[in-house]
């Protein structure tokens, strides 16, 4: 794969990590409980570290790292704000919104891992697989907490 294509793929991951960071800043601000605020801070840190590694790799390849977020990420944060306001900062609703964001980032990584695997080197594949594994653990934490809250209600 040409460097430009790898850079483009990595920039798409930088942007989705930026979206996730902004989403968890929003979720942390919406949350009333300290445990959720701490969880969202931890989840945000995963993307901060992922972004740092991706930015370094894009620079190593001679590219310019993207700094922004996607328009859809901005829409999601606005929707999350509206939903939180409508639901009265309900834990299950906030976690449900967060799980949606987790699904989106996992799908984006999966797409890059599947479509670009033959075009990236071993080190890059290792980095992407590590990121995916960390994000999957984060996803599962959100899902388990949300499911536990839902089962308590029933």
Helices and strands as residue ranges (DSSP letters): H 3-30, H 34-60, H 71-87, H 91-115, G 117-119, H 122-153
